[in-house]
């Protein structure tokens, strides 16, 4: 994804705040940094990684929770994926181009926002 959109980061002024990329604990920021710097050496001046901390057993017990507890940042992404799956045109991807798939994804989220605005 980064290699396809590297022009965005090359053109982004350094004065702007860094783009924060949320990672869950399955990722290794050191390895990602190393791979990205091979593509574009100055990329770490424009992005930063934020590794979401897992709640400890004591924190879970204090909140009355046990077992799997979704991490807040991960929940946002998982919820977004669930909303996308409700768009029938996106259930199976038959598009031949990335631009067409991207357009359908944007239309799906526009539809979701309009539905929420209509009920507000």
C-alpha positions in Angstrom: 0.0 0.0 0.0 2.8 2.4 0.9 4.7 1.7 -2.3 1.6 2.5 -4.4 0.9 5.7 -2.6 4.5 6.9 -1.9 3.9 10.1 -3.9 1.5 11.3 -1.2 4.2 11.1 1.4 6.9 12.5 -0.9 4.7 15.6 -1.6 3.5 16.0 2.0 5.3 19.0 3.6 7.4 18.2 6.7 5.8 21.1 8.6 2.5 19.3 8.7 1.9 17.0 11.6 3.0 13.4 11.1 0.4 10.9 9.9 -0.3 8.4 12.7 -0.7 4.8 11.7 -2.3 2.5 14.3 -0.9 -0.9 14.7 -2.1 -3.8 16.7 0.3 -6.1 18.5 0.7 -8.5 15.6 2.9 -5.9 13.8 6.5 -5.0 14.4 7.2 -1.3 14.0 10.9 -1.8 13.6 10.5 -4.2 10.6 7.9 -1.9 9.0 10.2 1.1 9.5 13.1 -0.7 7.9 11.1 -1.8 4.9 9.6 1.7 4.4 12.9 3.4 4.6 14.1 1.2 1.7 11.3 2.6 -0.4 11.6 6.2 0.8 14.4 7.1 3.3 12.7 10.3 4.7 9.3 8.7 5.3 9.8 8.5 9.1 9.9 12.3 9.2 6.3 12.3 7.9 4.7 9.2 9.6 4.7 7.7 13.0 3.5 4.3 14.3 1.3 4.0 17.4 1.2 0.5 18.9 -2.0 -0.1 20.8 -1.3 -1.5 24.3 -3.0 -4.7 25.4 -5.0 -4.4 28.6 -3.4 -6.3 31.5 -5.3 -8.9 33.5 -5.6 -6.5 36.4 -7.1 -3.8 34.2 -9.6 -6.2 32.8 -10.5 -7.5 36.3 -10.9 -3.9 37.5 -13.4 -3.2 34.7 -15.2 -6.5 35.4 -14.1 -8.0 32.1 -12.6 -11.3 31.2 -11.4 -13.2 28.2 -11.1 -11.3 24.9 -11.5 -7.6 25.2 -11.3 -5.6 22.0 -8.7 -2.8 21.9 -10.4 0.6 21.3 -8.4 1.4 18.1 -8.9 -2.1 16.7 -12.6 -1.9 17.4 -12.9 1.1 15.1 -11.3 -0.8 12.2 -13.3 -4.0 12.8 -16.5 -2.0 13.0 -15.7 -0.2 9.7 -15.1 -3.6 8.1 -18.5 -4.8 9.3 -20.2 -1.8 7.8 -18.4 -2.3 4.5 -19.6 -6.0 4.4 -23.2 -4.7 4.6 -22.8 -3.1 1.2 -24.0 -5.7 -1.3 -21.8 -4.4 -4.1 -18.7 -4.9 -2.0 -19.4 -8.4 -0.7 -17.7 -9.9 -3.8 -15.1 -7.9 -5.6 -15.4 -8.3 -9.3 -13.8 -4.9 -10.2 -10.9 -4.9 -12.5 -9.3 -1.7 -11.3 -8.3 -0.3 -7.9 -9.9 3.0 -8.8 -13.3 1.4 -9.3 -13.0 -0.6 -6.0 -12.0 2.6 -4.2 -15.0 4.5 -5.6 -17.4 1.8 -4.5 -15.8 1.8 -1.0 -16.3 5.6 -0.8 -19.9 5.3 -2.0 -20.5 2.7 0.8 -19.3 5.1 3.5 -21.2 8.0 2.0 -24.4 5.9 2.1 -23.6 5.1 5.8 -23.1 8.8 6.7 -26.3 9.9 4.9 -28.3 7.2 6.7 -27.0 8.5 10.0 -27.6 12.1 9.2 -31.2 11.3 8.1 -31.9 9.7 11.5 -30.3 12.5 13.5 
